[in-house]
Amino acid sequence: MSPSSLTAESWDVMDSEQPPRVHLTIPATARYLRLARLTAAGLAGDLGFPVDAIEDLRIAVDELCAAVIDGVPAAASLDLVYQEADGGLLVEGRCQGGHGSSPELHGVARELLDMLADEYHLDVADGARTFRVLKFAAAPDRPAPERLSPPPGASG
């Protein structure tokens, strides 16, 4: 399954009209995660996010990327798709090579994500580790962060 198949239509996150997507594929090592963070920050800035929301998104993307690449072979790649979604930015990630094992979040990382991300989900789908994070420019009117529903066919 390619990163382009990680569409939000099946998860009812976006409008019927698809905004442009930005695809980024990087080696699945910590050294290159700054590219994932910079891309998220640049796109959020283009969408008019305030500085604090951009920093929240950068941290959330970093934590989720780190979780999905943890323990994968050095030759693995991390595929990322960035897309505007209902006034926010949706970032989806996918990494093959985790042998179908579910990615783990450390307790502190989970607490950070609960505070910083408006919605997120971490799972395994079709043998690949996946994540989705949604951050809005302004905090939506809801009491607590929600976790995104798993995609069809995911284990979580």
Secondary structure as UniProt FT lines:
FT   HELIX           3..5
FT   HELIX           9..11
FT   STRAND          21..27
FT   HELIX           30..32
FT   HELIX           33..46
FT   TURN            47..48
FT   HELIX           51..69
FT   TURN            70..71
FT   TURN            74..75
FT   STRAND          77..85
FT   TURN            86..87
FT   STRAND          88..95
FT   TURN            99..100
FT   HELIX           107..116
FT   STRAND          119..125
FT   TURN            126..127
FT   STRAND          128..136
FT   STRAND          146..147
FT   TURN            152..153
//
